[in-house]
Amino acid sequence: MSTVLSPPRRLLSASFVSQVGNWLTFTGLAQHVQSHYGSAATAAAFVTQSLPSLLFVRAVVERIPPSLRPRVYYLTQIGLAVLSLSLVIGTPLPYVLVFFALSALLRGIANPLYMALVGEWVPSQDRSAIYISLGAIGSVTLALSPAVGGVIAIAFGLHWLVVIDAASFLLGLAILRTGPAWRPASGPSRPDEPPSMFTLRGLFGRPPGLTGSRAQALTAWTWLSLIGAAVNAVELPVFALIHHFDTRLFGYALSCYGLGGLATLFLRRYVADREQLLPWLSGGYLVSIAAWVFGGDVGAYAGFFGAGLTYGLLNGVLRGLLDRSAQAGGVDAVPLWAWANQVVIVSNLVVYGVATAAFAAGMAPAIGGLVLVGLCLAFVAQSIRVVFRPAVPSVSIR
């Protein structure tokens, strides 16, 4: 196998099989909780999935010695496989909540370590293209796996979903384990110990060392995370109450989004490492979102396709910019990726909470769409700052 797959293809293959299995189990288990225990239990499952990652993942990742990162990553994949298989025994609600918490914790630890593996295996000039490809894989699996998982759960039962999930983690681990050696002997030096996890700075502070013009990319990432959460929050109301889509048409729209993400694979080489394209890509995303919400049926499909395309490219370009910023300043990239994942979690919690309260108070979906467009406008402005703010000579460590 090691002679068949190059390191980049090995990374992409492992990500694909792991994400497919993960989404199959997540959607099947969420449907199971909703149908057997009700909406309150579903909400509790989402909370238990988010809070451990929010509070503990970053603190754990920052304290893993570089020499132990490969071993810890491998252990997380084995642990996730064991957790998935444990659901074969039964799915009482208390254990399902424990499963959501532990699996989210392990995935949260694994993700930054996986990004470190990208840095080990892929030359710096090729990383943006890999980040775009990883985002495309995420879009495709997100669009396709829920439908496939629903069919498998109905036809064969939830047990098969968790078996497939466990096998996917082990297969992804085998793909990586048989690749080039991953033995980072040491990481970039850090002047201070990580801040205490019981302080606001330790919980939510930005990674130290990224200053000047490159720090604008951190703000841009935050805006993009808020937008992604907002799209998820208003997605169902927009499709149901503005476009009057049933389940079948909603599935078609999701497929359009997945096709847009897939299309990024063919454009990644033209976009990678070209941060000057950020304002244009963010503008394209703004137009796509506006078309999706306010463009009628045709706009819904075309806008969702454009959103999948531009979001995937934006995500990859920003990740590449963050990676180069850390590399230029000798900043350890693993805590940086832990921070980036944490921002996504915080954005989801905040936006979902606000949206739930707003819709419960009677907010029209069109108003939610306008708020989303406003967030996109703010992101366009931040993208312009990233590109046109005068560059600093280097990225320093405080």
Phi and psi in degrees as a GROMACS rama.xvg file:
@    title "Ramachandran Plot"
@    xaxis  label "Phi"
@    yaxis  label "Psi"
@TYPE xy
-66.0799  -25.6801  SER-2
-87.5668  -13.1234  THR-3
-87.6706  -43.0711  VAL-4
-104.276  127.937  LEU-5
-71.9727  161.633  SER-6
-53.7691  -45.7528  PRO-7
-61.148  -43.2621  PRO-8
-66.755  -33.1212  ARG-9
-63.7938  -42.6356  ARG-10
-62.2574  -45.172  LEU-11
-67.688  -40.1827  LEU-12
-64.2956  -44.496  SER-13
-62.6898  -41.1276  ALA-14
-63.4734  -41.0927  SER-15
-63.1391  -51.7856  PHE-16
-65.8871  -36.8934  VAL-17
-67.9443  -43.1003  SER-18
-69.6598  -36.5692  GLN-19
-59.8201  -50.4158  VAL-20
-62.391  -40.6465  GLY-21
-63.5611  -46.0284  ASN-22
-68.581  -33.5431  TRP-23
-58.9733  -49.7395  LEU-24
-67.8398  -42.5013  THR-25
-60.5128  -49.0655  PHE-26
-68.7305  -40.9804  THR-27
-63.6884  -41.7601  GLY-28
-69.6242  -38.2715  LEU-29
-62.7096  -42.7499  ALA-30
-63.5016  -38.9222  GLN-31
-62.5409  -46.1782  HIS-32
-62.7967  -42.815  VAL-33
-62.6932  -44.8581  GLN-34
-74.8065  -30.4937  SER-35
-96.9364  -28.7443  HIS-36
-123.221  -13.1862  TYR-37
98.3106  175.401  GLY-38
-66.2649  -36.0415  SER-39
-62.8348  -39.143  ALA-40
-67.3341  -38.0916  ALA-41
-62.3251  -43.2195  THR-42
-62.7949  -40.192  ALA-43
-63.9366  -35.9186  ALA-44
-63.823  -42.3647  ALA-45
-65.4179  -37.2438  PHE-46
-66.9587  -46.0551  VAL-47
-66.8062  -24.4839  THR-48
-74.5605  -33.5237  GLN-49
-87.5328  -42.3378  SER-50
-63.2262  -46.2572  LEU-51
-58.789  -41.5528  PRO-52
-63.6034  -39.8988  SER-53
-64.7484  -39.8606  LEU-54
-91.9527  -29.1466  LEU-55
-119.885  -26.9948  PHE-56
-60.7527  -49.2362  VAL-57
-62.5181  -41.5692  ARG-58
-63.2282  -38.8322  ALA-59
-69.0643  -47.3934  VAL-60
-62.1117  -40.8238  VAL-61
-66.2957  -17.2221  GLU-62
-105.615  6.47803  ARG-63
-85.2388  119.654  ILE-64
-59.2722  142.3  PRO-65
-53.0621  -36.3225  PRO-66
-67.1006  -20.6388  SER-67
-98.6851  -3.33941  LEU-68
-59.9859  -44.8731  ARG-69
-58.4458  -44.8542  PRO-70
-64.2511  -41.3389  ARG-71
-63.9024  -40.9204  VAL-72
-61.2737  -46.2377  TYR-73
-60.4522  -40.1562  TYR-74
-65.4388  -35.6838  LEU-75
-64.0318  -38.3052  THR-76
-68.4772  -40.142  GLN-77
-64.9503  -42.566  ILE-78
-61.3244  -40.8615  GLY-79
-64.9789  -38.6994  LEU-80
-63.7789  -43.716  ALA-81
-63.4603  -42.6699  VAL-82
-59.8647  -44.4148  LEU-83
-62.5876  -44.5757  SER-84
-64.0999  -29.4844  LEU-85
-63.6906  -22.15  SER-86
-70.8115  -15.2264  LEU-87
-62.8977  -31.6485  VAL-88
-65.8131  -37.8511  ILE-89
169.791  164.869  GLY-90
-132.742  52.5547  THR-91
-64.8201  149.436  PRO-92
-56.1979  -45.1811  LEU-93
-57.3116  -41.3912  PRO-94
-72.6458  -33.9556  TYR-95
-60.1797  -40.8729  VAL-96
-64.5706  -40.7541  LEU-97
-62.689  -40.6866  VAL-98
-60.6162  -47.7372  PHE-99
-58.5704  -42.4317  PHE-100
-66.4378  -49.7976  ALA-101
-68.7615  -40.9536  LEU-102
-67.3467  -38.2592  SER-103
-65.8253  -37.2936  ALA-104
-63.7723  -45.7324  LEU-105
-67.1647  -40.8079  LEU-106
-65.6854  -37.0211  ARG-107
-64.4618  -35.6432  GLY-108
-72.3379  -38.6984  ILE-109
-70.2927  -35.8268  ALA-110
-59.9759  -50.0375  ASN-111
-63.2163  -33.4957  PRO-112
-68.7641  -35.6635  LEU-113
-64.8481  -40.7552  TYR-114
-63.4715  -33.3776  MET-115
-64.8837  -33.8059  ALA-116
-66.0589  -34.9153  LEU-117
-58.02  -43.6745  VAL-118
-64.6353  -30.1635  GLY-119
-75.6339  -38.017  GLU-120
-97.2372  -23.5856  TRP-121
-113.069  128.679  VAL-122
-58.8162  150.393  PRO-123
-57.5836  -34.8688  SER-124
-72.1839  -13.2502  GLN-125
-107.018  -1.45043  ASP-126
-71.4393  -37.6469  ARG-127
-58.7217  -40.6834  SER-128
-62.9924  -38.736  ALA-129
-66.9403  -41.0572  ILE-130
-61.2445  -40.4367  TYR-131
-63.7169  -42.3236  ILE-132
-63.7411  -41.3555  SER-133
-62.6165  -39.5842  LEU-134
-64.454  -37.9574  GLY-135
-63.2186  -42.2484  ALA-136
-61.9056  -41.1695  ILE-137
-61.5135  -41.8874  GLY-138
-64.4041  -43.5146  SER-139
-66.3978  -46.7546  VAL-140
-66.1071  -35.4546  THR-141
-65.6362  -36.5272  LEU-142
-76.6102  -33.4467  ALA-143
-98.9134  -37.9264  LEU-144
-62.6469  -40.2663  SER-145
-57.3443  -42.721  PRO-146
-65.9439  -45.0486  ALA-147
-64.0117  -43.0062  VAL-148
-62.1132  -38.9065  GLY-149
-62.4312  -41.0417  GLY-150
-65.4583  -45.1554  VAL-151
-63.7638  -42.5563  ILE-152
-63.2443  -40.5494  ALA-153
-71.9159  -42.6551  ILE-154
-78.8925  -37.7776  ALA-155
-122.213  -15.1895  PHE-156
104.701  158.786  GLY-157
-63.7399  -28.4793  LEU-158
-58.5017  -37.4444  HIS-159
-67.7674  -32.505  TRP-160
-63.5046  -44.2133  LEU-161
-71.9812  -30.6999  VAL-162
-66.3615  -43.9143  VAL-163
-61.9979  -40.8568  ILE-164
-61.9529  -47.292  ASP-165
-61.213  -42.118  ALA-166
-64.9475  -34.514  ALA-167
-66.8563  -38.9145  SER-168
-63.9713  -43.2232  PHE-169
-69.0547  -37.5913  LEU-170
-66.2603  -43.8169  LEU-171
-60.3615  -39.7577  GLY-172
-64.6337  -40.9107  LEU-173
-64.0088  -38.6717  ALA-174
-61.8897  -41.6675  ILE-175
-76.6746  -39.0753  LEU-176
-66.7363  -28.0895  ARG-177
-90.9486  7.37186  THR-178
-89.3377  -162.103  GLY-179
-59.3941  155.341  PRO-180
-62.5292  138.772  ALA-181
-120.327  92.4943  TRP-182
-134.233  71.4941  ARG-183
-66.1962  113.449  PRO-184
-72.7987  -32.5829  ALA-185
-157.617  157.6  SER-186
-110.291  174.839  GLY-187
-57.2283  140.561  PRO-188
-68.0874  143.072  SER-189
-119.542  133.126  ARG-190
-71.4518  -25.2451  PRO-191
-130.253  159.938  ASP-192
-69.2908  152.901  GLU-193
-55.5731  143.417  PRO-194
-63.3378  156.423  PRO-195
-58.707  138.341  SER-196
-72.0539  -9.02509  MET-197
-95.9734  13.2305  PHE-198
-113.425  157.415  THR-199
-61.6067  -37.2407  LEU-200
-65.9149  -39.9654  ARG-201
-68.2166  -32.2284  GLY-202
-81.077  -44.865  LEU-203
-128.158  -2.23399  PHE-204
-67.1941  152.867  GLY-205
-68.6467  156.409  ARG-206
-60.6506  128.649  PRO-207
-67.8891  146.916  PRO-208
106.984  -17.1181  GLY-209
-98.7557  107.783  LEU-210
-131.063  176.808  THR-211
68.8902  -148.04  GLY-212
-63.5062  -33.0725  SER-213
-68.6441  -23.2824  ARG-214
-64.3667  -19.9747  ALA-215
-61.0954  -30.7544  GLN-216
-65.4164  -32.201  ALA-217
-63.4507  -42.6969  LEU-218
-65.8345  -40.4947  THR-219
-61.7577  -39.3461  ALA-220
-62.874  -39.0439  TRP-221
-63.0776  -44.8  THR-222
-61.1004  -43.6419  TRP-223
-64.1078  -36.6537  LEU-224
-66.0103  -41.109  SER-225
-62.2873  -40.8972  LEU-226
-65.3127  -44.0125  ILE-227
-59.255  -41.3087  GLY-228
-65.9782  -39.8369  ALA-229
-65.4739  -38.8713  ALA-230
-59.8449  -45.4769  VAL-231
-63.3823  -36.4359  ASN-232
-70.0843  -36.8225  ALA-233
-100.289  -1.24711  VAL-234
-58.0266  -57.3314  GLU-235
-64.4004  -46.1884  LEU-236
-58.8778  -38.9132  PRO-237
-64.6842  -46.9973  VAL-238
-67.0754  -39.5569  PHE-239
-78.7501  -42.3384  ALA-240
-102.755  -23.6616  LEU-241
-94.9065  -47.8761  ILE-242
-95.4795  -14.999  HIS-243
57.5191  43.1361  HIS-244
-81.7805  137.14  PHE-245
-87.1518  -175.01  ASP-246
-60.097  -38.6806  THR-247
-64.9588  -47.2641  ARG-248
-67.6657  -35.1429  LEU-249
-62.8018  -38.7529  PHE-250
-63.4603  -38.4751  GLY-251
-62.0073  -41.7811  TYR-252
-64.1454  -41.3784  ALA-253
-62.0072  -37.0351  LEU-254
-64.5443  -36.1884  SER-255
-62.1146  -41.8599  CYS-256
-62.3926  -43.2053  TYR-257
-63.8273  -37.4439  GLY-258
-66.0202  -37.0005  LEU-259
-62.3505  -41.8459  GLY-260
-64.2194  -39.0725  GLY-261
-63.5805  -35.331  LEU-262
-64.5849  -23.6493  ALA-263
-62.8329  -25.4012  THR-264
-60.7091  -31.9645  LEU-265
-86.1149  -11.9978  PHE-266
-109.34  -5.21078  LEU-267
-61.2496  -36.5689  ARG-268
-69.7508  -25.8952  ARG-269
-84.1733  -17.3779  TYR-270
-107.754  -29.2226  VAL-271
-56.365  135.788  ALA-272
65.2762  16.3183  ASP-273
-112.351  76.3704  ARG-274
-65.1522  -18.1301  GLU-275
-66.3333  -13.8197  GLN-276
-83.2321  -8.17172  LEU-277
-53.9429  -49.7987  LEU-278
-60.0912  -37.6246  PRO-279
-69.5951  -41.3984  TRP-280
-66.6005  -41.3668  LEU-281
-66.7203  -34.666  SER-282
-65.6387  -40.4332  GLY-283
-63.0445  -37.3102  GLY-284
-65.8372  -41.2059  TYR-285
-58.3217  -48.2399  LEU-286
-61.6062  -41.0042  VAL-287
-63.438  -43.2953  SER-288
-65.4816  -43.4686  ILE-289
-61.7514  -40.3678  ALA-290
-65.96  -39.8185  ALA-291
-61.0262  -44.5922  TRP-292
-78.9288  -43.6415  VAL-293
-115.785  5.27274  PHE-294
-98.1525  16.9447  GLY-295
72.5225  -166.882  GLY-296
-63.4881  -45.6343  ASP-297
-62.2543  -42.9182  VAL-298
-62.8484  -33.3431  GLY-299
-62.6711  -46.2379  ALA-300
-70.9868  -49.7738  TYR-301
-65.1465  -40.5008  ALA-302
-65.258  -39.0516  GLY-303
-69.0105  -36.7142  PHE-304
-61.8951  -47.5943  PHE-305
-63.341  -36.2591  GLY-306
-66.0687  -42.5192  ALA-307
-62.3406  -37.6631  GLY-308
-69.4234  -54.7969  LEU-309
-71.2191  -36.0443  THR-310
-63.6809  -42.3253  TYR-311
-61.7551  -41.3526  GLY-312
-68.0908  -42.5421  LEU-313
-61.4168  -45.2295  LEU-314
-58.9993  -45.2776  ASN-315
-67.9282  -41.8681  GLY-316
-63.9566  -42.359  VAL-317
-67.5558  -40.2591  LEU-318
-62.1722  -40.46  ARG-319
-63.5622  -38.5617  GLY-320
-66.4943  -41.8118  LEU-321
-63.1346  -41.9003  LEU-322
-61.3358  -45.9431  ASP-323
-66.8678  -33.7237  ARG-324
-63.1468  -45.2561  SER-325
-64.9918  -40.9848  ALA-326
-65.2295  -40.435  GLN-327
-65.9982  -32.1171  ALA-328
-100.478  5.62158  GLY-329
67.2612  28.2018  GLY-330
-90.8678  135.932  VAL-331
-62.7729  123.385  ASP-332
-75.3593  -24.4605  ALA-333
-63.9258  -49.5386  VAL-334
-60.7251  -30.5109  PRO-335
-62.8524  -45.5708  LEU-336
-69.01  -32.6618  TRP-337
-63.1498  -41.6179  ALA-338
-62.4328  -43.9046  TRP-339
-60.7662  -42.6191  ALA-340
-65.287  -37.2437  ASN-341
-64.5178  -39.855  GLN-342
-59.4507  -40.4276  VAL-343
-61.8181  -43.8822  VAL-344
-64.0225  -47.063  ILE-345
-60.4204  -43.0714  VAL-346
-60.8891  -42.8723  SER-347
-61.5432  -47.3572  ASN-348
-62.0096  -46.3336  LEU-349
-66.578  -49.9216  VAL-350
-67.6837  -42.5327  VAL-351
-61.8678  -41.9752  TYR-352
-63.4756  -45.7879  GLY-353
-64.6879  -42.9925  VAL-354
-65.2992  -41.3348  ALA-355
-60.3698  -45.8716  THR-356
-64.5891  -40.3433  ALA-357
-67.1446  -45.0565  ALA-358
-67.6287  -35.9789  PHE-359
-64.0111  -30.2915  ALA-360
-82.5185  -1.46075  ALA-361
102.278  14.5412  GLY-362
-64.1157  134.208  MET-363
-74.0431  144.312  ALA-364
-56.7649  -31.7284  PRO-365
-62.9104  -35.3114  ALA-366
-66.8232  -41.9911  ILE-367
-60.027  -38.4948  GLY-368
-63.4156  -39.4856  GLY-369
-65.1715  -39.1656  LEU-370
-62.3129  -41.1931  VAL-371
-61.9308  -42.9193  LEU-372
-61.9409  -38.5661  VAL-373
-62.3274  -40.2031  GLY-374
-63.0995  -38.3987  LEU-375
-65.4862  -37.661  CYS-376
-63.0714  -42.1392  LEU-377
-63.2153  -36.4843  ALA-378
-68.2624  -37.632  PHE-379
-60.4624  -44.6542  VAL-380
-61.4828  -41.3274  ALA-381
-68.0001  -35.7948  GLN-382
-62.7374  -38.2578  SER-383
-63.8679  -39.9992  ILE-384
-63.4627  -40.177  ARG-385
-59.1413  -40.8923  VAL-386
-82.0733  -39.6964  VAL-387
-105.333  -5.7001  PHE-388
-69.3614  134.568  ARG-389
-55.5006  135.173  PRO-390
-75.0766  151.512  ALA-391
-96.8301  157.557  VAL-392
-59.1173  -37.7632  PRO-393
-156.325  173.764  SER-394
-104.481  116.054  VAL-395
-96.0207  161.203  SER-396
-104.923  128.229  ILE-397
